[in-house]
Amino acid sequence: MTPLDLEIAKQLLELENRFPNLKDAEFRRSVETNNLVIIVVGPGDISHFIGPKGKIVKILSDRLKKKIRVIEGDSSTKKTIEDILSPVSVLGVNTIWLPDGTLEKKVRIRKSDIRRLPTSVSTLEEVVHKLTNEKVRIVFE
């Protein structure tokens, strides 16, 4: 548990009275970068954390003074990447074997979608690495 996890859990606990659906939802962890917080939740719990008309995410975003993304835990690497990059469509995720024996994922998206990314490419690559422990490179086609 990180200090950010504790802060988010505290905020969610305070919001439970206003949004009873949060009582049945599972908060797993969070990952933070410059201006973005990714909240990882249990399977099927995304809608509970977003709330009606996005109210819960908006409240958390205002309180933490950062953008918030909610993704489902226990997903495949590709699904995690798609959730983080949403609303941008992922054309494909390729595994690249490097000469030193390591591997990295190459995430392909359209050039026209650059402006629709939720934050900078380097921040997104960092977040995906923190969540999946895999090196990721985002490329535009």
N, C-alpha and C positions, 0 to 999 in steps of 0.2 A: 504494500500500500504506500502510495506516495502522498505528499501533502495535498496535491491536487485531487487525488481520489477522495481523500477525507473531506475536502471542501465541497466537492460535488455531492458526495453522500449526504453531507449536512444540509445542503441546499435542497436536495430531493426530499429529505425527511421533512423539511419545513413546508414543501409544496404538497405533501401527501394529503393534507386536510382539504385543500382546494381541488386536487385531482386524485380521487380515490383509486384510479387505475394504476397509479404508481406503486400501490401496496403489493400488487401481485407481480410486478415487473422485477427483473434481475439486472442490477448494475454490476458489471464485471471489473472494468478498469477504465482508465483514461490515458490518453497520450497527448502531450502538449508540445507545440512548436511556437515559433514567433507570434503569429496572430490566429492560430487555429487550435481548437481542442477537439479531439476525437473521443467520443464516448462509446465504449464497447458494451453492448447489452446482450442479454440472453436471446435464444432463438424465438422469433415471433414477438419480441418486445419493443421493436422500433417505434411502432405507433403509440405505445404507452408513454415513451419518453419525448416524443414530438408533441403530443397533446393535441387537443382540439384546435384546429386552425394554427398550429405551430406555437401555441402559447407557452408551453413549458420550455421549449428550446429558446424562444425569444427571451423569457425571463432569465434563464441560465446565462444566455449570451450577454444580456445587460449587466447582470451581477458580476460575471467574470471578465467583462470587457474584452471578449474575444469571440470570433466566429465559432460556432458549434456544429459538429457533424456527428450523427448517430449511426453506428454501424452494428451489424450483428456479429457476435463472436462465433467461433467454431466454423467459420466459412472457409472455403478454399482461398488460396492466394488470389486467384483471378477475381472471385466474388468480392473480396476485401478491397482490391484495387478499384473495381467498378463502383463500389459503394462510396469510396473516398472521392473518386473523380466525378461522380454524378453532379450535374446532368450531362456531362460529356460522355459520348459513347466510346467504348474501347473497341478498336478494330481487332486487336489480338494481343496475346501475351506469349512471347517466345522465350524459351530458355536458351541462354548462350553459355557455352563452355569456354572458359578463358584458358590461355596457355599455362597458367600457373596451377590449373586443376580446380579452381573455384568456378562457381557459376553465378550468373545474374539473370534477372528477368528483364526483357525488353518489352515495354508497354507501348503499343502503337496507337496513336490517336490522330484524328484529322487536323491539318494545319488550321482549318477554319474554326476549330473549337478552342484554340488557344485562349481567346478572350473570355470563354465560358468557364475556365478552370476556377475552382474556389479560392486558390491562392497560388503562389509561385511554384514553378516546377521543382526547384530544389527543396522547398518545404514539403511538397507532396512526396517526393522521393524519400525524404527523411522520415516522414510519418509512416509510410509503407514499410520501411526498413525496421522501425521501432515495433510495429505491429506483427510483422511476419518473420523477422530476423533474416530476411533475404535482401540482397542488393538489387535495387530496381533502377532502371534508366528509362525515362519517358522520352519518346521520340515522336516527331510529327511527320506525317506523310501527306 
